Amino acid sequence: MRPFSLREHVTNIFPFSEGVFTEEILFKKRRKDGSCAAFKVIDQEIAISTSYYVGADWLPKHEGKHWIYVESKLNTKFDQETGEESKSISEEKELIRVDVLKMLFQALEEPEVRGHTQELFEIKFDSAWIPLQKHQDLISPLIMIQFLNQVKDIVRKGLKKSYYKIERNLYAKVKGKVLVSKTIKQNLVKNKNLNTFCQYEEFGIDGLENRLLKKTLTFIKRYLATIKGLESEAYFQETFSFIQPAFEEVSEEVLLHEIKHFKFNPFYKNYEKAIELAKLILQRFSYNLNAIQDQDTIETPPYWIDMSKLFELYVLGMLKKEYGSAITYHERTYGNEVDFLLSADDDSLVIDAKYKPGYIGKSHQGLHTDIRQVSGYARHREIRRRLKVKDNNLLLGCVIIYPDLSLMEEKIGDLRITEVSQYEKAWKVGVKLPAY
C-alpha cells in the first residue's frame, strides 16, 4: 500500500501510472457537502488538491491499495500587504503543525460547544481500515468523545436494569442451579461441606450491556494515559466524574465471545449507538488493554475532520469564556446563518470566524468578500431585532476572527483593536492556535 502525504490548502503532484480519472472526496454535511480532496490524473501524474479538511482516506477507485493522509500544517509566511501565502517556504521553519486535539479539547471546556460537534467529523466505518502511525490517529479520541457523550445521556436517563446470571458460593443454602463440578472442586475437596456453588438470575444494573460500557470506559482511561496531556483535559475529567458513580456497582467482566456475538435489544434505543461505539473501541485495541501501550501503528477507519468547523468551535469557546451569555451562536434568519452575535444593545457586534491565515494581509481579497457578507448580516432587520438595536440608523460593528500563528497567547483580546481601514466599523482579530 502506498500513502500520499499532504498538508491542507495545497495542490501537490505525484508520479502515478494507474489509470486516468478525475474524482473528488466529499464531506457529507447537512446543508452543503464540502470537498475534502480533489484528484486529477494526466500523463502519468496525479494532482491532489486539499482544502479545509484533514484526515485519511482511500484514493478513489483504489481502495485497499493507495491512500492519502492530510495533516493540519499551516504556513506562517504571508505577504503583509496582500495576505498571499509565500510559495518558497522551508518545511521546518515556516510550516507549523496545528495541534488539532488540543484545539478540540480547549473548545470542549465550554459546555455549550459539546452540543455542536455533530458536523465536525465524518468516519467511514464501512470502508476498509487504513494503517496509521499512532501520532496520526486523530480519530480515536473523537470516537471516544462520541462514546462518552452517549454514555452521559444513558446515565442521565438511568442505567438499564435486566435479569442476568450470576454465580455465588453460598453458605448453608441453595439457590437456582447447583454447579456440581465447582462445588466438588472448590468446596468438598477443601472440606467446606456447607458451601454450595449456585447459578441463578438476579435483577439489577450489572447486565451485559452495562458491563460492556464499563469495560470500554476502562480502555478509554488507559488510552488517555498514553497521550500526553489528554487525561488532564477538563472535558474528560468532568465527564468521568459524572459517569463513574453510576457504574460503581457494575462489573467490567465481559468475555470476548460475548462482545463479538452481542445482540442488541431494540427496546433500549439509547444504548444502540453506545454499544456500537464500545465494540468499535475494544476492537481497535484487539480487546487487550496491553495493546494500547504496545501499538506503534493502528488500523483506523477512513475519516475527515472539518478544520473550519473546529476553528469555529474553538472561537466559540474563547468568546464564551470572555463574554459569557452575551454571545449567541449560529443565529438563523430566513436562510442566513451568522456565526456569532455579541449582544450589547447599540454597541452590539456581528462576528464571523474564518479559518484563513492569510487575513494577516492588509488588502487580502477574501477579507473584503467576507466583510461584505458580515455587513449584510448586520443590516438584517431580524438580526438587529434580536440584538435589541433601538436606533434604526445605527451601523452595527462587524468582526472577522481568523488564525494568526504569530501571536504569543491563546486567548481572544479586544475585538475592536485592528480596524479594516477601507470600511466603517469593521475589525479583524487574530487568534493563536495551539501548535507543536
Number of C-alpha atoms within 10 A of each C-alpha: 10 10 17 16 12 19 23 22 19 12 15 14 14 12 12 14 12 12 12 14 12 12 15 16 18 15 21 14 13 8 6 9 11 16 16 23 25 18 18 15 20 14 10 12 16 21 16 21 20 20 19 22 27 26 24 29 27 23 22 15 12 11 15 14 12 16 20 19 21 24 19 21 19 20 22 17 21 18 15 15 12 15 21 18 17 12 9 8 13 10 10 7 10 15 16 18 15 17 14 19 16 17 20 21 19 20 24 23 19 20 12 14 20 17 9 14 16 11 14 20 22 18 19 13 12 8 15 14 19 25 17 18 13 15 10 16 19 20 21 18 18 19 17 22 18 16 24 23 17 18 24 18 16 17 17 11 10 11 19 16 14 15 14 14 13 12 15 15 19 14 12 9 11 16 14 12 12 17 15 11 10 14 19 17 10 15 17 14 10 10 10 13 13 12 19 24 23 20 18 15 14 14 11 14 21 26 20 22 24 23 19 25 25 25 18 25 23 12 21 24 14 16 21 18 14 12 12 8 10 19 17 12 15 15 21 21 12 12 15 15 11 13 20 15 11 17 18 10 12 20 17 18 12 16 11 12 8 11 18 10 8 14 10 13 10 9 8 9 10 15 21 16 13 24 23 12 19 26 17 19 21 19 14 17 19 12 19 13 15 13 13 20 13 9 12 11 14 19 17 25 23 23 24 25 25 19 20 17 20 22 25 23 27 24 27 23 25 21 21 19 15 15 11 13 11 15 18 17 19 12 14 12 13 6 5 12 13 20 19 22 23 20 20 13 16 17 13 20 25 25 27 22 25 20 17 19 22 25 28 24 17 16 19 17 14 14 21 14 11 16 21 15 14 20 21 13 21 23 15 12 13 15 20 23 11 12 23 14 20 11 10 10 7 12 17 21 20 29 26 21 23 24 22 19 22 13 12 10 12 13 16 17 14 8 18 15 10 13 16 19 11 10 13 12 16 24 20 22 21 22 23 16 25 17 15 7
